[in-house]
Amino acid sequence: MIVCYAHQIEQTYGGTTIFSNLSFEIQSADRIGLVGQNGSGKSTLAQLAAGEELPIVGTIGCKKTLQKVCFHKFQVTRMRVQFMKYSNKALNIYTI
């Protein structure tokens, strides 16, 4: 079952194209990870999938029952600091 998809999406900032003609489908059993250089659009794609932004071109959507969470980089740092104050357990937060 498809839980999230994108069809020919494009996103630009200040006249710079971050990505274009990007399409994908994520199935319910899939495990995904995004790897790339700084500025390649990993965080932008996460924000699009979470519904925080809309693509300039194309469509993106996820099942309404899918719980979407997008931690911004500064939030993850703050969460790690707070967690380490109160626990000796390891904290693994994966950011996109």
Backbone as a printed PyTorch tensor [residue, N CA C, xyz], in Angstrom:
tensor([[[  0.8440,  -1.1690,   0.0000],
         [  0.0000,   0.0000,   0.0000],
         [  0.9000,   1.2460,   0.0000]],

        [[  0.5980,   2.1760,  -0.8640],
         [  1.3540,   3.4240,  -0.9400],
         [  0.9380,   4.3290,   0.2220]],

        [[  1.9250,   4.7890,   1.0140],
         [  1.6220,   5.6790,   2.1320],
         [  2.0530,   7.1190,   1.8590]],

        [[  2.9660,   7.2980,   0.9020],
         [  3.4160,   8.6390,   0.5400],
         [  3.9250,   8.5990,  -0.8960]],

        [[  3.6850,   9.6700,  -1.6450],
         [  4.1160,   9.7060,  -3.0430],
         [  4.4480,  11.1320,  -3.4620]],

        [[  5.2090,  11.2370,  -4.5100],
         [  5.4630,  12.5220,  -5.1650],
         [  5.4640,  12.2700,  -6.6600]],

        [[  4.9370,  13.2210,  -7.4080],
         [  4.8980,  13.0850,  -8.8650],
         [  5.4330,  14.3620,  -9.5040]],

        [[  6.6110,  14.2470, -10.0920],
         [  7.2590,  15.3320, -10.8330],
         [  7.2640,  16.6560, -10.0580]],

        [[  7.7280,  16.5830,  -8.7940],
         [  7.7690,  17.8150,  -8.0020],
         [  9.0360,  18.6080,  -8.2990]],

        [[  8.9100,  19.9070,  -8.1040],
         [ 10.0280,  20.8310,  -8.2760],
         [  9.9710,  21.8440,  -7.1480]],

        [[ 11.1410,  22.2010,  -6.6370],
         [ 11.2050,  23.2220,  -5.6050],
         [ 12.3920,  24.1390,  -5.8860]],

        [[ 12.1580,  25.4230,  -5.7480],
         [ 13.2160,  26.4160,  -5.9660],
         [ 13.2040,  27.4120,  -4.8100]],

        [[ 14.3600,  28.0030,  -4.5590],
         [ 14.4920,  29.0780,  -3.5790],
         [ 15.3400,  30.1640,  -4.2030]],

        [[ 14.8160,  31.3720,  -4.2460],
         [ 15.5670,  32.5070,  -4.7660],
         [ 16.0940,  32.2990,  -6.1680]],

        [[ 15.3350,  31.6250,  -6.9980],
         [ 15.7620,  31.3860,  -8.3700],
         [ 16.6720,  30.1820,  -8.5520]],

        [[ 17.0630,  29.5320,  -7.4480],
         [ 17.9130,  28.3380,  -7.5280],
         [ 17.0360,  27.0990,  -7.4280]],

        [[ 17.1380,  26.2070,  -8.3940],
         [ 16.3660,  24.9670,  -8.3780],
         [ 17.0280,  23.9860,  -7.4180]],

        [[ 16.2750,  23.5430,  -6.4180],
         [ 16.7750,  22.5670,  -5.4440],
         [ 16.6660,  21.1630,  -6.0300]],

        [[ 15.5070,  20.8430,  -6.6010],
         [ 15.3210,  19.6060,  -7.3620],
         [ 14.1530,  19.8060,  -8.3070]],

        [[ 14.1390,  18.9940,  -9.3630],
         [ 13.0450,  19.0720, -10.3340],
         [ 12.7620,  17.6780, -10.8860]],

        [[ 11.5380,  17.5020, -11.3590],
         [ 11.0950,  16.2420, -11.9510],
         [ 11.3440,  15.0590, -11.0190]],

        [[ 11.1090,  15.2470,  -9.7180],
         [ 11.3360,  14.2040,  -8.7170],
         [ 10.0380,  13.4510,  -8.4670]],

        [[ 10.0940,  12.1390,  -8.6150],
         [  8.9310,  11.2820,  -8.3680],
         [  9.3450,  10.0990,  -7.5090]],

        [[  8.4610,   9.6730,  -6.6100],
         [  8.7180,   8.4770,  -5.8020],
         [  7.4150,   7.9700,  -5.2050]],

        [[  7.4580,   6.7230,  -4.7320],
         [  6.3780,   6.1210,  -3.9670],
         [  6.9990,   5.4350,  -2.7640]],

        [[  6.3920,   5.5910,  -1.6050],
         [  6.8400,   4.8990,  -0.3990],
         [  5.7240,   3.9420,   0.0050]],

        [[  6.0720,   2.6730,   0.1010],
         [  5.1220,   1.6420,   0.4950],
         [  5.1060,   1.5020,   2.0170]],

        [[  4.0570,   0.9150,   2.5670],
         [  3.8860,   0.8430,   4.0150],
         [  5.0210,   0.1030,   4.7230]],

        [[  5.6670,  -0.8490,   4.1020],
         [  6.7480,  -1.6020,   4.7570],
         [  8.1390,  -1.0250,   4.4610]],

        [[  8.2140,   0.0310,   3.6730],
         [  9.5090,   0.5970,   3.2880],
         [ 10.1860,   1.2980,   4.4570]],

        [[ 11.5050,   1.2430,   4.4430],
         [ 12.3480,   2.0310,   5.3520],
         [ 13.2080,   2.8940,   4.4520]],

        [[ 13.2170,   4.1920,   4.6740],
         [ 13.9350,   5.0750,   3.7640],
         [ 14.9450,   5.9260,   4.5190]],

        [[ 15.8990,   6.4270,   3.7850],
         [ 16.8670,   7.3690,   4.3080],
         [ 17.2800,   8.2970,   3.1850]],

        [[ 17.5440,   9.5380,   3.5150],
         [ 17.9890,  10.5110,   2.5240],
         [ 19.4220,  10.8950,   2.8350]],

        [[ 20.2690,  10.7720,   1.8440],
         [ 21.6810,  11.0980,   2.0060],
         [ 22.0680,  12.0490,   0.8910]],

        [[ 22.8050,  13.0880,   1.2300],
         [ 23.2480,  14.0230,   0.2090],
         [ 24.0640,  15.1420,   0.8060]],

        [[ 24.6700,  15.8990,  -0.0650],
         [ 25.4740,  17.0370,   0.3530],
         [ 24.5940,  18.1280,   0.9470]],

        [[ 25.2140,  19.0120,   1.7090],
         [ 24.4890,  20.1770,   2.2240],
         [ 23.9070,  20.9600,   1.0500]],

        [[ 22.6500,  21.3680,   1.2100],
         [ 21.9970,  22.1540,   0.1720],
         [ 21.4090,  21.3410,  -0.9590]],

        [[ 21.4190,  20.0130,  -0.8250],
         [ 20.8970,  19.1840,  -1.9190],
         [ 19.3880,  18.9780,  -1.8550]],

        [[ 18.7270,  19.4130,  -0.7620],
         [ 17.2700,  19.3570,  -0.7000],
         [ 16.7030,  18.3220,   0.2460]],

        [[ 17.5060,  17.7140,   1.0960],
         [ 17.0070,  16.6960,   2.0270],
         [ 15.9540,  17.2760,   2.9760]],

        [[ 16.2760,  18.3720,   3.6190],
         [ 15.3300,  18.9920,   4.5560],
         [ 14.1070,  19.5270,   3.8230]],

        [[ 14.3180,  20.0740,   2.6570],
         [ 13.2070,  20.5810,   1.8520],
         [ 12.2410,  19.4590,   1.5110]],

        [[ 12.7590,  18.3110,   1.1010],
         [ 11.9070,  17.1720,   0.7730],
         [ 11.1390,  16.6940,   2.0080]],

        [[ 11.7880,  16.6740,   3.1610],
         [ 11.1070,  16.2810,   4.4020],
         [  9.9800,  17.2480,   4.7330]],

        [[ 10.2240,  18.5440,   4.5570],
         [  9.1900,  19.5370,   4.8330],
         [  8.0210,  19.4100,   3.8570]],

        [[  8.3070,  19.0850,   2.6090],
         [  7.2390,  18.8590,   1.6330],
         [  6.4140,  17.6420,   2.0340]],

        [[  7.0820,  16.5490,   2.4010],
         [  6.3750,  15.3180,   2.7760],
         [  5.5490,  15.5230,   4.0420]],

        [[  6.0360,  16.3600,   4.9520],
         [  5.3040,  16.6320,   6.1970],
         [  4.1620,  17.6260,   5.9960]],

        [[  4.0780,  18.2110,   4.8030],
         [  3.0150,  19.1640,   4.5210],
         [  3.3120,  20.5700,   5.0070]],

        [[  4.5580,  20.8370,   5.3960],
         [  4.9340,  22.1740,   5.8620],
         [  5.1250,  23.1520,   4.7140]],

        [[  5.4000,  22.6380,   3.5340],
         [  5.5620,  23.4600,   2.3350],
         [  4.8340,  22.7800,   1.1860]],

        [[  4.5880,  23.5380,   0.1150],
         [  4.0060,  23.0000,  -1.1070],
         [  5.0380,  23.1030,  -2.2210]],

        [[  5.0850,  22.1190,  -3.1160],
         [  6.0330,  22.2040,  -4.2260],
         [  5.6210,  23.2860,  -5.2190]],

        [[  6.6030,  23.8410,  -5.9190],
         [  6.3310,  24.8270,  -6.9580],
         [  5.5740,  24.1700,  -8.1070]],

        [[  5.9930,  22.9520,  -8.4640],
         [  5.3820,  22.1770,  -9.5410],
         [  5.1800,  20.7580,  -9.0410]],

        [[  4.1480,  20.0850,  -9.5090],
         [  3.9150,  18.6820,  -9.1960],
         [  3.0270,  18.4860,  -7.9850]],

        [[  2.8780,  17.2240,  -7.6000],
         [  2.0250,  16.8720,  -6.4690],
         [  2.7720,  15.9610,  -5.5180]],

        [[  2.4750,  16.1000,  -4.2480],
         [  3.0320,  15.2330,  -3.2150],
         [  1.9400,  14.9970,  -2.1990]],

        [[  1.8650,  13.7940,  -1.6750],
         [  0.8310,  13.5030,  -0.6960],
         [  1.1560,  12.2710,   0.1080]],

        [[  0.5480,  12.2050,   1.2780],
         [  0.7020,  11.0640,   2.1680],
         [ -0.6800,  10.6970,   2.6950]],

        [[ -0.8350,   9.4300,   3.0990],
         [ -2.1040,   9.0030,   3.6770],
         [ -2.4550,   9.8950,   4.8480]],

        [[ -3.7170,  10.2140,   4.9730],
         [ -4.1500,  11.0910,   6.0650],
         [ -3.9030,  10.4540,   7.4230]],

        [[ -3.9110,   9.1300,   7.4870],
         [ -3.6980,   8.4550,   8.7660],
         [ -2.2160,   8.2910,   9.0990]],

        [[ -1.3440,   8.6540,   8.1920],
         [  0.0930,   8.5490,   8.4220],
         [  0.5350,   9.6580,   9.3640]],

        [[  1.2290,   9.2780,  10.4300],
         [  1.7430,  10.2870,  11.3500],
         [  3.0450,  10.8390,  10.7760]],

        [[  3.0580,  12.1380,  10.5060],
         [  4.2240,  12.7910,   9.9080],
         [  4.8680,  13.6880,  10.9500]],

        [[  6.1660,  13.5110,  11.1340],
         [  6.9090,  14.3330,  12.0760],
         [  8.1620,  14.8250,  11.3830]],

        [[  8.4170,  16.1020,  11.4780],
         [  9.6080,  16.6900,  10.8780],
         [ 10.3000,  17.5280,  11.9440]],

        [[ 11.4620,  17.0770,  12.3910],
         [ 12.2500,  17.8360,  13.3660],
         [ 13.2080,  18.7340,  12.6040]],

        [[ 13.1940,  19.9960,  12.9270],
         [ 14.1530,  20.9100,  12.3280],
         [ 15.4930,  20.7460,  13.0320]],

        [[ 16.5440,  21.0820,  12.3450],
         [ 17.8970,  20.8290,  12.8520],
         [ 18.1250,  21.4100,  14.2380]],

        [[ 17.6900,  22.6380,  14.4900],
         [ 17.9220,  23.2390,  15.8010],
         [ 17.1170,  22.5350,  16.8870]],

        [[ 15.9470,  21.9680,  16.5560],
         [ 15.1450,  21.2500,  17.5310],
         [ 15.8380,  19.9730,  17.9720]],

        [[ 16.4730,  19.2670,  17.0480],
         [ 17.1550,  18.0190,  17.3750],
         [ 18.2930,  18.2830,  18.3490]],

        [[ 19.0630,  19.3170,  18.1140],
         [ 20.1620,  19.6580,  19.0230],
         [ 19.6220,  19.9460,  20.4140]],

        [[ 18.5690,  20.7240,  20.5090],
         [ 17.9740,  21.0680,  21.7980],
         [ 17.4100,  19.8180,  22.4830]],

        [[ 16.7900,  18.9150,  21.7160],
         [ 16.2370,  17.6870,  22.2860],
         [ 17.3450,  16.8040,  22.8530]],

        [[ 18.4580,  16.6980,  22.1590],
         [ 19.5710,  15.8820,  22.6520],
         [ 20.1020,  16.4440,  23.9640]],

        [[ 20.2490,  17.7510,  24.0570],
         [ 20.7540,  18.3730,  25.2770],
         [ 19.7880,  18.1150,  26.4270]],

        [[ 18.4970,  18.3240,  26.2150],
         [ 17.5070,  18.1040,  27.2600],
         [ 17.4670,  16.6490,  27.6790]],

        [[ 17.5470,  15.7400,  26.7330],
         [ 17.4760,  14.3160,  27.0340],
         [ 18.6830,  13.8860,  27.8630]],

        [[ 19.8560,  14.3590,  27.4970],
         [ 21.0690,  13.9520,  28.1890],
         [ 21.0980,  14.4640,  29.6310]],

        [[ 20.4030,  15.5510,  29.9210],
         [ 20.3430,  16.0610,  31.2880],
         [ 19.5900,  15.1020,  32.2070]],

        [[ 18.6050,  14.3890,  31.6790],
         [ 17.7100,  13.5990,  32.5040],
         [ 17.8260,  12.0920,  32.3170]],

        [[ 18.7290,  11.6320,  31.4830],
         [ 18.8010,  10.2020,  31.2230],
         [ 20.2210,   9.8000,  30.8440]],

        [[ 20.5710,   8.5770,  31.1640],
         [ 21.8650,   8.0550,  30.7460],
         [ 21.7240,   7.1220,  29.5460]],

        [[ 20.5380,   7.0350,  28.9810],
         [ 20.2940,   6.1860,  27.8150],
         [ 20.7290,   6.9060,  26.5410]],

        [[ 21.0620,   6.1300,  25.5380],
         [ 21.4350,   6.7150,  24.2440],
         [ 20.1890,   7.2700,  23.5530]],

        [[ 20.3720,   8.3440,  22.8480],
         [ 19.2730,   8.9630,  22.1120],
         [ 19.6050,   8.9290,  20.6280]],

        [[ 18.7630,   8.2900,  19.8760],
         [ 18.9590,   8.2250,  18.4260],
         [ 17.8030,   8.9540,  17.7500]],

        [[ 18.1090,  10.0830,  17.1530],
         [ 17.1260,  10.8440,  16.3970],
         [ 17.6460,  10.9420,  14.9780]],

        [[ 16.8390,  10.5430,  14.0310],
         [ 17.2530,  10.5640,  12.6470],
         [ 16.6060,  11.7570,  11.9650]],

        [[ 17.4200,  12.6190,  11.4280],
         [ 16.8950,  13.7870,  10.7350],
         [ 17.0570,  13.6030,   9.2380]],

        [[ 16.2410,  14.3000,   8.5310],
         [ 16.2990,  14.2220,   7.0710],
         [ 16.8020,  15.5390,   6.5430]]])
